[in-house]
Amino acid sequence: MSHSVSPSSPHIPPALSRRGVLRGAAHGFGAMALEWMLARDGYGKPRVNPLAARKPHFDTKAKHIIFLFMVGAPSQMDTFDPKPALKKFEGQRLPESLGMVKSQFTDGTTPILSSPWSFKKYGQCGADVSELFPNVARHVDDICFVRSFFTESVVHAPAMYQVHTGRILMGWPSMGSWVTYGLGSDTDNLPAYVVMPQPEGTPEGGTPCWGSAFLPAVYQGTLLRSGAAPILHLKPPPGMTSSRQRATLDLLQKMNDMDTGEEDSEMAARVASYELAFRMQSHAPDAVDISKESEATRRLYGLDRPHTSEFGTRLLLARRMVERGVRFVQIYSGGGPVSIQWDAHKDLKSNHEKMCGMTDLPIAGLIEDLKQRGLLDSTLIVWGSEFGRLPNSQSGNGRDHNPHGFTMWFAGGGVKGGQTIGATDDFGLFTTGDRYHMRDFHATILHAMGLDQHKLWYLHNGRHEKLTDFGGSVIRKVFA
């Protein structure tokens, strides 16, 4: 869609132009307001809220998503896809029938590495889970494991873009942006799309992983940070009272009405962003205040343990967000330095024990807490990464990247738990049978939210762009 700009009103001197007033107001509301920028064409009359809740294309259970992204890529054969053949053939090269499997740092000639961990069957479904995830294992009857996803890059950032946006290049809207574009928000007082990165840093893919690209900027993710002030610049500057802010917003709206045609929703969208920031000053502090949570709830998420407290706090905040109507919450485990990622090119054992130790208990706590509060049926949980890891070794005790076959899982939101879909070969290298591209991954998530992938589009550069490009296949076995 074209980006239309309304001319300045002849009734307002240049020194007091509407845009000048808006710029001044931006300082009063801080950078938080700027994250909710102007919308583009297509939203009708001024005063229309581009984040107003909209009906899905069809009825569905899921209303909210919590996307748990493991930065750097856990090893599928060490977590949820056991491969006894690795022990049998350890130290040997992969069979010639598999071909020469090259990755980012290895050429396929290194010996097979078995898993350092044992697996057990859990739940009524008998799902196989590594001893790395003893707490998540207690909830396998609520989880659907899909073992046969694949991507098209062995490099972190392009693979992350494909998982988040459907393309291996940056410049495309993120999945969270598409969902909020299609459904709007269930809350008027908090962002529709919230992102919580690892405190040590963002993933290699950076902000394009939650950006809105060519969609209106109101659909981009809003960062929540760790610490006492998860939302920066929310507190008004000294001397700025609530009544003064309210008067400023009312004046802006009057000025907006004076010279804005019905075809120009640009200024209305920007004023709407300031309205949201104004409301958040009253509502967001309560949403991020976990001090009122019971001790039992805090223990459930591991807030009483040093190694789980940080990640557990973010998952507890995610629960508080979805119960207040936030549509999409995206949480990263790993980011910044390699030492705080799942990227186990060496020392696989110490790396995965550390990362699983930080996340296993909080993830199990999130599932249990949502279930106890009656929120699991309406909240889709997705666990995954940019790719998996190879069955042969790197550096003697690590694994290189494997985009050819890896595991992600779903829970809640209409998902049929207690099942495993898809498979990889005896070595965990390639998918076998039904294999699922990221287009299928995205089509499945949109379907869970009641969105038809072919009806959710945006006109950009003369083309009806979609999250799934020319289309994916919904993995219908995932759903009950």
C-alpha positions in Angstrom: 0.0 0.0 0.0 1.1 3.5 -0.7 2.1 5.8 2.2 -0.1 8.8 2.0 0.7 12.1 3.7 -1.8 14.8 4.4 -0.8 18.4 3.6 -0.5 20.8 6.5 -3.6 22.7 7.4 -3.8 26.3 6.1 -5.5 27.2 9.5 -2.4 26.5 11.5 0.7 28.6 11.3 3.9 26.6 10.5 5.3 27.2 14.0 2.3 25.4 15.5 1.9 22.7 12.8 0.1 19.5 13.9 3.2 17.5 13.2 5.3 19.9 15.3 3.0 19.4 18.2 3.1 15.7 17.8 6.9 15.7 17.9 6.8 17.7 21.1 4.3 15.4 22.6 6.6 12.5 21.8 9.1 13.8 24.3 6.4 13.9 26.9 5.5 10.3 26.4 9.0 9.0 25.7 10.3 6.3 23.5 7.5 3.9 24.5 5.0 5.9 22.5 7.3 5.9 19.5 7.1 2.1 19.3 3.5 2.5 18.3 4.0 4.7 15.3 1.7 5.8 12.5 -0.4 3.3 10.5 -0.6 3.2 6.8 -3.6 3.4 4.4 -6.5 1.0 4.6 -8.0 1.6 8.0 -10.8 4.0 7.0 -11.8 7.1 8.9 -9.6 9.0 11.4 -10.1 7.8 15.0 -10.2 4.2 13.9 -8.0 2.1 16.2 -5.8 -0.1 14.1 -5.3 -2.5 17.0 -9.1 -2.9 17.7 -9.9 -6.6 18.2 -11.2 -8.3 15.0 -13.0 -11.5 14.5 -11.0 -14.5 13.2 -11.8 -16.1 9.9 -13.3 -19.0 11.7 -14.0 -20.0 15.4 -11.0 -21.5 17.3 -9.9 -22.1 20.8 -6.6 -20.2 20.8 -6.8 -16.5 21.5 -3.2 -15.8 22.5 0.2 -17.2 21.7 3.4 -17.6 23.8 6.3 -18.4 21.5 9.3 -19.8 23.3 12.4 -19.5 21.1 15.6 -21.3 22.0 18.4 -19.2 20.5 21.2 -21.1 18.9 19.4 -24.4 18.5 19.0 -27.3 20.9 19.9 -30.8 19.7 16.9 -32.8 18.8 18.6 -36.2 19.5 19.5 -35.0 23.0 16.1 -33.6 24.0 13.0 -35.1 22.3 14.1 -37.4 19.5 16.2 -40.3 20.9 18.5 -42.1 18.5 19.9 -45.4 19.9 21.9 -45.9 16.6 24.2 -43.1 17.6 25.5 -45.2 20.5 25.8 -48.3 18.3 27.9 -46.5 15.7 29.7 -43.9 17.8 33.1 -43.0 16.5 32.3 -44.1 13.0 31.5 -41.9 10.1 27.9 -41.5 8.9 26.9 -44.1 6.2 27.8 -43.2 2.7 24.1 -43.6 1.7 23.4 -40.3 3.6 25.8 -38.4 1.3 28.4 -35.9 2.4 26.5 -33.7 4.8 28.2 -30.3 5.1 27.2 -27.6 7.6 28.5 -24.2 8.6 31.7 -25.5 10.2 32.0 -29.2 9.4 32.3 -31.1 6.1 30.5 -34.4 7.1 33.7 -36.4 7.8 33.7 -36.1 11.6 32.7 -39.2 13.6 29.2 -39.9 15.1 28.6 -38.6 18.6 26.1 -40.4 20.9 23.9 -38.6 23.3 25.3 -38.1 26.9 21.8 -38.4 28.3 19.3 -41.2 28.7 15.7 -41.1 27.7 12.5 -42.3 29.4 8.9 -42.7 28.5 6.5 -40.4 30.2 2.7 -39.9 30.5 -0.1 -42.0 29.3 1.1 -41.4 25.7 4.6 -42.8 26.5 6.5 -39.9 24.9 10.3 -40.2 24.9 12.0 -37.3 26.7 15.6 -36.8 27.7 16.6 -36.5 31.3 17.5 -32.9 30.5 13.8 -32.0 30.7 12.4 -33.9 33.7 9.8 -31.2 34.5 8.5 -30.6 31.0 8.3 -34.4 30.7 5.5 -34.4 33.4 3.3 -32.5 30.9 3.8 -34.6 27.7 0.1 -35.5 27.6 -0.6 -31.8 26.9 2.2 -31.6 24.3 2.3 -32.4 20.6 5.9 -33.0 19.4 6.6 -32.5 15.7 9.9 -34.1 14.9 10.2 -33.4 11.1 10.6 -29.7 10.6 13.3 -28.4 8.2 14.6 -25.0 7.2 16.9 -23.9 4.3 19.9 -22.3 5.9 22.7 -23.5 8.2 23.5 -19.9 9.4 21.7 -18.6 12.5 20.3 -15.3 11.3 18.8 -16.4 8.0 17.3 -19.5 9.7 15.9 -17.3 12.4 14.3 -15.0 9.8 12.7 -18.0 8.2 11.2 -19.2 11.5 10.0 -15.8 12.5 9.0 -14.3 9.1 8.9 -17.1 6.6 11.8 -15.8 4.5 15.6 -16.3 4.9 16.2 -12.6 4.3 15.3 -9.7 6.6 12.6 -7.2 5.5 9.5 -9.2 6.0 6.9 -9.0 8.8 7.3 -11.2 11.8 4.7 -13.9 12.7 3.6 -11.9 15.7 3.1 -8.8 13.5 0.9 -10.9 11.1 -1.2 -12.3 13.9 -1.8 -8.9 15.5 -2.5 -7.4 12.0 -5.1 -10.1 11.5 -6.7 -10.1 15.0 -5.9 -6.9 16.6 -5.6 -6.7 20.4 -7.8 -7.9 23.3 -6.5 -5.1 25.5 -6.7 -1.4 25.2 -4.1 -0.8 27.9 -1.1 -2.9 26.9 0.7 -3.6 23.6 -0.8 -6.4 21.4 2.6 -7.9 20.8 5.3 -8.2 23.5 8.9 -9.4 23.2 11.1 -10.5 26.0 14.7 -11.1 25.0 17.5 -12.7 27.0 19.0 -9.9 29.3 22.5 -10.6 28.0 21.5 -9.6 24.4 19.2 -10.2 21.5 19.5 -13.2 19.1 21.7 -13.0 15.9 18.6 -12.1 13.8 18.0 -9.0 15.9 15.0 -6.7 15.7 13.7 -8.1 12.3 12.6 -11.2 14.2 9.8 -9.1 15.8 9.6 -6.2 13.3 6.6 -5.3 11.2 8.5 -4.5 8.0 6.0 -3.2 5.4 3.0 -3.7 7.7 2.0 -0.6 9.7 4.4 0.0 12.5 1.8 -0.4 15.2 2.1 -4.2 14.6 5.7 -4.5 15.6 6.8 -6.1 18.8 7.2 -4.0 22.0 10.3 -5.0 24.1 10.0 -5.8 27.8 13.3 -5.8 29.6 14.4 -7.4 32.8 14.7 -5.5 36.0 12.6 -3.1 37.9 11.4 -1.2 34.8 10.6 -3.7 32.1 9.1 -0.9 29.9 11.4 2.0 29.4 10.4 5.6 29.4 6.9 4.8 30.7 7.0 7.2 33.6 6.1 10.8 32.6 8.8 13.5 32.9 8.8 15.7 36.0 6.0 18.3 36.0 3.9 16.4 33.6 0.6 15.5 35.3 -2.0 13.2 34.1 -4.4 16.0 33.5 -1.9 17.9 31.4 -1.2 14.8 29.3 -4.9 14.3 28.8 -5.4 17.9 27.7 -2.5 17.6 25.3 -4.0 14.5 23.7 -7.4 16.2 23.4 -5.8 19.2 21.7 -4.0 16.9 19.3 -7.2 15.1 18.4 -9.0 18.5 17.7 -6.1 19.6 15.5 -6.2 16.3 13.8 -9.9 16.7 13.0 -9.4 20.2 11.5 -7.5 19.2 8.4 -7.4 15.4 8.1 -9.4 13.8 5.3 -11.2 10.5 5.7 -8.6 8.8 3.4 -5.7 9.8 5.7 -5.5 7.7 8.9 -1.8 8.5 9.4 -2.2 11.1 12.1 -5.0 9.3 13.8 -2.8 6.2 14.2 0.0 8.3 15.7 -2.4 9.9 18.2 -3.7 6.4 19.0 -0.1 5.4 19.8 0.1 8.3 22.3 -3.3 7.3 23.8 -2.0 3.8 24.3 1.2 5.1 26.0 -1.0 7.3 28.2 -3.2 4.4 29.3 -0.1 2.2 29.9 1.1 4.6 32.5 -1.8 3.5 34.6 -2.1 -0.2 33.7 1.4 -1.4 32.7 3.0 -1.1 36.2 0.4 -3.5 37.6 0.9 -5.9 34.7 4.6 -6.2 35.3 4.4 -6.2 39.1 4.9 -9.8 40.2 5.2 -8.9 43.9 1.6 -9.9 44.5 2.0 -13.4 43.2 1.8 -16.1 45.8 4.9 -17.9 47.0 3.5 -21.1 45.5 3.3 -19.5 42.1 6.8 -18.1 42.4 8.1 -21.5 43.2 6.2 -23.0 40.3 8.2 -20.8 37.9 11.5 -21.3 39.8 11.8 -17.8 41.1 13.2 -19.2 44.3 16.2 -20.7 42.5 19.1 -18.6 41.2 19.5 -20.5 37.9 15.8 -20.5 37.0 14.7 -17.1 38.5 15.4 -14.9 35.5 13.7 -17.0 32.8 11.0 -18.0 35.2 10.2 -14.3 35.8 9.8 -13.7 32.1 7.4 -16.7 31.8 5.4 -15.5 34.8 5.2 -12.1 33.1 4.0 -13.9 29.9 1.1 -15.4 31.9 0.2 -12.0 33.3 0.3 -10.5 29.8 -2.0 -13.1 28.2 -4.5 -13.0 31.0 -4.7 -9.3 30.5 -5.4 -9.7 26.8 -2.0 -9.4 25.1 -2.2 -11.3 21.8 1.3 -12.5 21.2 4.2 -12.9 23.6 7.6 -13.9 22.3 10.3 -15.0 24.7 13.9 -15.8 24.0 16.1 -18.3 25.8 19.6 -17.3 24.8 21.1 -14.2 23.2 24.1 -12.1 23.3 27.3 -14.0 24.0 27.6 -17.6 22.8 28.0 -18.7 26.4 24.3 -17.9 27.0 23.0 -19.7 23.9 22.1 -23.2 22.9 24.8 -23.1 20.2 26.8 -26.1 21.3 29.6 -26.4 18.8 31.7 -27.8 21.6 31.0 -29.0 25.2 27.5 -30.1 24.3 27.0 -31.6 27.7 27.8 -28.5 29.8 26.0 -26.2 27.3 22.7 -28.1 27.2 22.7 -28.9 31.0 23.1 -25.2 31.7 20.4 -24.0 29.2 18.0 -26.8 30.1 18.6 -26.1 33.7 17.5 -22.5 33.2 14.4 -23.3 31.2 12.9 -26.7 32.1 11.3 -25.9 35.4 9.9 -22.5 34.3 8.4 -24.0 31.1 6.7 -26.7 33.1 5.5 -24.1 35.6 4.0 -22.1 32.8 2.0 -25.0 31.4 0.8 -26.0 34.9 -0.1 -22.4 35.8 -2.1 -21.8 32.6 -3.9 -25.1 33.1 -4.8 -24.3 36.7 -6.2 -20.9 35.7 -8.2 -22.2 32.8 -6.0 -20.3 30.3 -4.3 -23.2 28.6 -7.2 -24.0 26.2 -7.1 -20.4 25.0 -3.3 -20.0 24.9 -1.1 -21.7 22.3 2.4 -22.4 23.5 5.0 -23.0 20.8 8.6 -24.2 21.6 11.2 -24.3 19.0 14.4 -22.9 17.4 16.0 -22.0 14.1 17.2 -25.5 13.3 18.6 -28.6 15.0 22.0 -30.2 15.3 24.0 -32.9 13.5 24.5 -36.4 14.7 28.2 -36.3 13.9 30.6 -34.4 16.1 32.3 -31.0 16.0 35.4 -30.3 18.2 35.1 -33.8 19.5 32.3 -33.1 21.9 29.9 -30.7 20.2 27.5 -30.6 17.3 27.2 -28.3 14.2 23.9 -26.9 12.7 21.4 -29.2 11.1 18.5 -27.6 9.1 17.4 -31.0 7.6 15.3 -32.3 10.5 14.5 -31.1 14.0 11.8 -31.0 16.7 9.4 -28.2 17.7 6.4 -28.7 20.0 2.9 -27.2 20.6 0.7 -27.2 23.7 -2.7 -25.7 24.6 -4.9 -23.6 22.3 -6.8 -26.5 20.7 -3.7 -28.8 20.3 -4.2 -32.5 20.7 -1.6 -33.4 23.3 0.1 -36.7 24.0 1.2 -37.3 20.5 4.3 -37.3 18.3 4.1 -36.4 14.6 6.8 -36.9 12.0 10.2 -38.5 12.3 13.8 -38.3 11.4 16.1 -41.1 10.2 18.0 -43.5 12.6 20.7 -40.9 13.1 18.4 -37.8 13.5 19.8 -36.2 10.4 17.1 -36.1 7.7 13.3 -36.1 8.0 11.5 -39.2 6.9 7.9 -39.5 5.7 5.9 -36.4 6.3 8.2 -33.4 6.5 7.2 -29.8 7.3 8.6 -26.5 6.0 8.4 -23.3 7.8 5.4 -22.4 5.6 3.6 -25.4 7.1 4.7 -24.2 10.6 3.2 -20.8 10.0 0.1 -22.1 8.3 -0.5 -24.3 11.4 -0.1 -21.4 13.9 -2.4 -19.1 11.9 -5.0 -21.9 11.7 -4.8 -22.4 15.5 -5.6 -18.7 15.8 -8.6 -18.9 13.4 -6.8 -17.2 10.5 -6.8 -18.5 7.0 -3.3 -18.1 5.6 -4.7 -17.2 2.1 -7.1 -14.5 3.5 -4.5 -12.8 5.6 -2.6 -10.6 3.2 -1.3 -7.1 2.7 -0.9 -5.2 -0.6 2.8 -4.3 -0.9 4.6 -3.3 -4.1 1.6 -4.5 -6.2 1.6 -8.0 -4.6 -0.7 -9.5 -2.0 2.0 -10.6 0.5 1.3 -13.3 3.0 3.2 -14.9 5.9 3.2 -18.2 4.1 4.1 -16.6 0.7 2.6 -19.0 -1.9 1.1 -21.2 0.8 1.8 -23.9 3.4 0.0 -27.0 4.5 -1.8 -26.9 7.9 -0.5 -29.8 10.0 -4.0 -30.9 11.0 -2.9 -33.8 13.1 -1.7 -31.2 15.6 -5.2 -30.4 16.6 -7.8 -32.3 18.6 
